């Protein structure tokens, strides 16, 4: 399904290369066809560098690392947020949120660094690659089972995308972005 992203700046080799994507965008634009990418940003894969940096920061107790709170988590002894799924990080008292599978840890969008990082991913594809917009998978789950916070996030995020590309096309799976 490819929703357990390892690296947002690379194409899965099964689909080609970044050069292939760039060529596709160029050829589509020559034919007046817009290119919309599927961009799952509410979670990553466990082998994503961000998650590896997060787990290392947690294991080391390195609260100075920008990745220390990059993912949603709780510690043993704290009350786990109701209705959400967590799994332990081996060798720690930390449990990371993973509502879909344990291979898809949930990003912490209360972190300004996470928000800016997610925005930089979109900026790269809009400005450097030239795509015309995005479909956001599982949009209502950015804040799992909290539609109000999810809608607030998307209003902010799409507002920021429009600053980059005023005519950006956005579509959220599970939400119609125009209703947010």
C-alpha positions as CSV (number, residue, x, y, z in Angstrom):
1,X,0.0,0.0,0.0
2,X,3.1,2.3,0.4
3,X,1.5,4.3,3.2
4,X,4.4,3.3,5.5
5,X,6.7,5.9,4.0
6,X,10.5,5.3,4.4
7,X,11.7,8.5,2.6
8,X,9.4,11.3,1.3
9,X,12.1,12.5,-1.0
10,X,12.5,9.3,-3.0
11,X,10.2,7.3,-5.3
12,X,9.7,3.6,-4.6
13,X,12.0,1.8,-7.1
14,X,9.0,-0.2,-8.2
15,X,7.5,3.0,-9.6
16,X,10.6,4.5,-11.1
17,X,13.0,7.3,-10.1
18,X,12.6,11.0,-9.3
19,X,13.8,11.7,-12.8
20,X,10.9,9.6,-14.1
21,X,8.4,11.6,-11.9
22,X,9.9,14.8,-13.2
23,X,9.5,13.7,-16.8
24,X,6.0,12.6,-16.1
25,X,5.1,16.0,-14.7
26,X,6.7,17.8,-17.6
27,X,5.0,15.7,-20.2
28,X,1.6,16.0,-18.4
29,X,1.9,19.7,-18.2
30,X,2.8,19.9,-22.0
31,X,-0.6,18.2,-22.5
32,X,-2.4,20.4,-20.0
33,X,-2.8,17.5,-17.6
34,X,-2.4,18.2,-13.9
35,X,-0.5,15.8,-11.6
36,X,-1.8,15.0,-8.2
37,X,0.2,12.9,-5.8
38,X,-1.0,10.8,-2.9
39,X,0.7,12.2,0.2
40,X,0.2,10.2,3.4
41,X,1.6,12.5,6.1
42,X,-0.2,11.5,9.3
43,X,2.2,8.5,9.8
44,X,5.4,7.1,8.4
45,X,7.0,3.7,8.3
46,X,9.1,2.4,11.1
47,X,12.2,2.4,8.9
48,X,11.8,6.1,8.2
49,X,14.9,8.1,9.4
50,X,12.6,10.3,11.4
51,X,11.3,7.4,13.4
52,X,14.8,6.0,13.9
53,X,15.9,9.4,15.2
54,X,12.9,9.5,17.4
55,X,13.5,6.0,18.9
56,X,17.2,6.9,19.4
57,X,16.3,10.1,21.2
58,X,13.8,8.3,23.4
59,X,16.3,5.5,24.2
60,X,19.0,8.1,25.0
61,X,16.6,10.4,26.9
62,X,17.8,13.1,24.6
63,X,15.1,15.8,25.1
64,X,17.3,18.3,23.1
65,X,16.8,16.2,19.9
66,X,14.3,17.8,17.6
67,X,13.0,14.2,17.0
68,X,12.4,13.5,20.7
69,X,8.6,14.3,20.4
70,X,8.3,13.9,16.6
71,X,5.9,11.0,17.0
72,X,2.9,10.6,19.3
73,X,3.7,8.6,22.4
74,X,3.2,8.1,26.1
75,X,5.4,6.7,28.8
76,X,4.8,3.8,31.2
77,X,3.0,5.2,34.2
78,X,1.2,7.8,32.2
79,X,-2.4,7.3,31.1
80,X,-2.6,6.1,27.5
81,X,-5.0,8.3,25.4
82,X,-8.3,6.5,25.1
83,X,-9.3,4.8,21.8
84,X,-5.8,4.9,20.3
85,X,-3.3,2.1,19.7
86,X,0.2,2.1,21.1
87,X,3.1,-0.3,21.0
88,X,6.4,-0.3,23.0
89,X,9.8,0.8,21.9
90,X,12.1,-2.1,22.9
91,X,14.4,-1.2,25.8
92,X,12.3,1.8,26.9
93,X,9.3,2.8,28.8
94,X,7.9,4.5,25.7
95,X,4.9,3.4,23.7
96,X,4.4,5.0,20.2
97,X,1.1,5.5,18.6
98,X,0.3,3.2,15.7
99,X,-3.4,3.1,14.9
100,X,-3.3,1.3,11.6
101,X,-0.3,-1.1,12.1
102,X,2.8,-1.2,14.3
103,X,4.7,-0.4,11.1
104,X,3.0,3.0,10.8
105,X,3.9,5.2,13.7
106,X,1.7,8.4,14.0
107,X,3.4,11.8,13.7
108,X,2.9,14.3,16.5
109,X,1.3,17.3,14.9
110,X,1.4,19.2,18.1
111,X,5.1,19.6,17.4
112,X,5.9,22.7,15.3
113,X,8.9,20.9,13.9
114,X,6.7,18.1,12.6
115,X,4.3,20.6,11.0
116,X,7.2,22.4,9.3
117,X,8.7,19.2,8.2
118,X,5.4,18.0,6.6
119,X,5.1,21.4,5.0
120,X,8.7,21.1,3.5
121,X,7.8,17.8,2.0
122,X,4.8,19.3,0.1
123,X,6.9,22.4,-0.8
124,X,9.5,20.1,-2.4
125,X,6.9,18.5,-4.7
126,X,5.1,21.7,-5.5
127,X,8.1,23.9,-6.2
128,X,10.9,21.5,-7.2
129,X,9.0,18.8,-9.0
130,X,6.1,20.9,-10.1
131,X,3.1,18.8,-9.1
132,X,-0.3,20.5,-9.0
133,X,-1.7,19.1,-5.7
134,X,-2.2,16.3,-3.3
135,X,-4.6,13.7,-2.1
136,X,-4.1,13.2,1.6
137,X,-4.8,9.7,2.8
138,X,-6.7,9.1,6.0
139,X,-7.0,12.9,6.5
140,X,-9.4,12.7,9.4
141,X,-6.8,10.7,11.4
142,X,-4.1,13.3,11.7
143,X,-5.5,13.6,15.3
144,X,-7.0,10.1,15.7
145,X,-10.6,10.3,16.6
146,X,-10.4,14.1,17.1
147,X,-12.2,15.7,14.1
148,X,-11.9,19.2,15.5
149,X,-8.1,19.1,15.9
150,X,-7.7,17.3,12.5
151,X,-9.8,20.0,10.8
152,X,-7.8,22.8,12.5
153,X,-4.6,21.2,11.3
154,X,-5.9,20.9,7.7
155,X,-7.1,24.5,7.6
156,X,-3.6,25.5,8.7
157,X,-1.8,23.2,6.3
158,X,-3.8,23.9,3.2
159,X,-3.6,27.6,4.0
160,X,0.2,27.2,4.0
161,X,0.1,25.2,0.8
162,X,-1.9,28.0,-0.9
163,X,0.9,30.5,0.1
164,X,3.3,28.2,-1.9
165,X,0.9,27.6,-4.8
166,X,-2.3,29.6,-4.7
167,X,-4.1,27.2,-7.1
168,X,-3.0,24.0,-5.4
169,X,-5.5,21.2,-5.6
170,X,-6.2,19.3,-2.4
171,X,-8.4,16.3,-1.6
172,X,-8.5,14.5,1.7
173,X,-9.6,10.9,1.9
174,X,-12.3,10.7,4.6
175,X,-12.8,14.5,4.3
176,X,-13.8,16.9,1.6
177,X,-11.3,19.7,2.2
178,X,-13.9,22.4,1.2
179,X,-15.9,21.5,4.3
180,X,-13.1,22.1,6.8
